Amino acid sequence: MNLGFLLTSRHLLWILLAPPLMAFAECDNEFYSGLLNEYCLLQFQLKMDALGMKLWCDWQATEEIYTEVTNCTSLLAFHQNCYWPNHIVDRFFTDIHKKYFKDCALTGRLPTDPPMPILCSFIFIPILITLLMTALVVWRSKRSEGIV
């Protein structure tokens, strides 16, 4: 059998059986945090590693995995009588973003330099205008005739 399946079925069984036993209990933040890391994070890591590092910044490739981990945190919160979202979930997603999405641009594309013609025009046109204006001022200052 697959190790991921064994972990999934064991955790899933615990998630389904534990809530009726703790129906009147309040949220145990430490236990909830442990479940997030053992179940949701483990599944997320397996899928992201299978996807490959080159596609981590591709939203279309990671959207389904990200939705699954979000739903997992919500489902666990519901079954553990915890509010969702909460500070534990915030820290959980912050850690995920620090590890997997830290080099991604907000638009989902990696930042790149503009094409060479555009880059050259942004560099040389201001330099050319500055030189022309300086030459015009020097030329105009040397012509004193006609100035009152």
C-alpha positions as CSV (number, residue, x, y, z in Angstrom):
1,M,0.0,0.0,0.0
2,N,0.9,3.6,-0.5
3,L,2.3,5.4,2.6
4,G,0.4,8.6,1.7
5,F,-2.8,6.5,1.7
6,L,-2.1,4.9,5.1
7,L,-1.4,8.3,6.6
8,T,-4.5,9.7,5.0
9,S,-6.8,6.9,6.1
10,R,-5.4,6.9,9.7
11,H,-5.8,10.7,10.0
12,L,-9.2,10.7,8.3
13,L,-10.5,8.0,10.7
14,W,-9.3,10.1,13.6
15,I,-10.8,13.3,12.3
16,L,-14.2,11.5,11.8
17,L,-14.3,9.7,15.1
18,A,-12.9,12.4,17.4
19,P,-15.6,15.1,17.0
20,P,-18.5,13.1,18.5
21,L,-16.3,12.4,21.5
22,M,-15.5,16.0,22.0
23,A,-18.9,17.5,21.1
24,F,-19.0,19.7,24.1
25,A,-15.3,20.5,24.3
26,E,-13.9,23.8,23.2
27,C,-11.1,24.2,20.7
28,D,-7.8,22.8,21.7
29,N,-5.5,25.0,19.8
30,E,-2.4,22.9,20.3
31,F,-4.2,19.7,19.1
32,Y,-5.7,21.6,16.2
33,S,-2.3,22.9,15.2
34,G,-0.9,19.4,15.3
35,L,-3.6,18.1,13.1
36,L,-3.0,20.8,10.6
37,N,0.6,20.0,10.4
38,E,0.2,16.2,10.4
39,Y,-2.7,16.0,7.9
40,C,-3.2,19.2,5.8
41,L,0.5,20.2,5.6
42,L,1.7,16.7,4.8
43,Q,-0.8,16.3,1.9
44,F,0.1,19.8,0.7
45,Q,3.8,19.1,0.8
46,L,3.4,15.8,-1.1
47,K,1.4,17.4,-3.9
48,M,3.7,20.4,-4.2
49,D,6.8,18.2,-4.3
50,A,5.1,16.1,-7.0
51,L,4.2,19.2,-8.9
52,G,7.8,20.4,-9.0
53,M,9.5,23.6,-7.9
54,K,9.3,25.2,-11.4
55,L,5.5,25.3,-11.3
56,W,5.0,26.6,-7.7
57,C,4.5,30.1,-9.0
58,D,2.0,29.0,-11.7
59,W,-1.4,29.7,-10.2
60,Q,-3.2,27.5,-12.6
61,A,-1.0,24.6,-11.6
62,T,-1.3,25.2,-7.8
63,E,-4.9,26.5,-7.5
64,E,-6.4,23.1,-6.9
65,I,-3.7,22.1,-4.3
66,Y,-4.1,25.4,-2.5
67,T,-7.9,25.1,-2.5
68,E,-7.6,21.6,-1.0
69,V,-5.3,22.7,1.8
70,T,-7.7,25.6,2.5
71,N,-10.7,23.3,2.7
72,C,-8.7,20.9,4.9
73,T,-8.0,23.6,7.5
74,S,-11.7,24.6,7.4
75,L,-12.9,21.1,7.8
76,L,-10.5,20.4,10.7
77,A,-11.6,23.6,12.4
78,F,-15.2,22.6,12.1
79,H,-14.7,19.1,13.5
80,Q,-12.5,20.4,16.3
81,N,-15.0,23.2,17.3
82,C,-12.5,25.9,16.4
83,Y,-13.2,29.2,14.7
84,W,-12.0,29.5,11.1
85,P,-10.1,31.4,10.1
86,N,-8.0,31.9,13.3
87,H,-4.5,32.9,14.3
88,I,-3.3,29.2,13.9
89,V,-4.6,29.1,10.3
90,D,-3.0,32.5,9.6
91,R,0.4,31.3,10.9
92,F,-0.1,28.0,9.0
93,F,-0.6,29.8,5.7
94,T,2.1,32.3,6.4
95,D,4.6,29.4,6.8
96,I,3.3,27.8,3.6
97,H,3.8,31.1,1.7
98,K,7.3,31.6,3.2
99,K,8.4,28.2,2.0
100,Y,6.6,27.7,-1.3
101,F,5.6,31.1,-2.7
102,K,8.2,33.5,-1.4
103,D,9.8,34.1,-4.9
104,C,6.4,34.5,-6.7
105,A,5.3,37.9,-8.1
106,L,1.8,39.1,-7.0
107,T,0.6,38.6,-10.6
108,G,1.7,35.0,-10.7
109,R,4.5,35.7,-13.2
110,L,8.2,36.0,-12.4
111,P,9.5,39.6,-12.7
112,T,11.6,40.1,-15.8
113,D,13.5,42.9,-17.5
114,P,11.6,44.7,-20.3
115,P,12.7,44.0,-23.9
116,M,16.0,45.7,-24.9
117,P,14.5,48.3,-27.3
118,I,12.2,49.6,-24.5
119,L,15.0,49.5,-21.9
120,C,17.3,51.4,-24.2
121,S,14.7,54.0,-24.9
122,F,14.0,54.6,-21.2
123,I,17.8,55.1,-20.6
124,F,18.9,57.0,-23.7
125,I,16.0,59.4,-24.3
126,P,16.3,61.2,-20.9
127,I,20.1,61.4,-21.4
128,L,19.7,62.8,-24.9
129,I,17.1,65.4,-23.7
130,T,19.4,66.4,-20.9
131,L,22.4,66.9,-23.3
132,L,20.2,68.9,-25.7
133,M,18.8,71.2,-23.0
134,T,22.3,71.8,-21.7
135,A,23.6,72.6,-25.2
136,L,20.6,74.9,-25.8
137,V,21.3,76.8,-22.5
138,V,25.0,77.2,-23.3
139,W,24.3,78.3,-26.8
140,R,21.6,80.8,-25.7
141,S,23.9,82.2,-22.9
142,K,26.6,83.0,-25.5
143,R,24.3,85.0,-27.7
144,S,23.9,88.3,-26.0
145,E,22.6,90.4,-28.8
146,G,19.0,91.3,-28.6
147,I,18.7,90.9,-24.9
148,V,17.5,94.0,-23.1
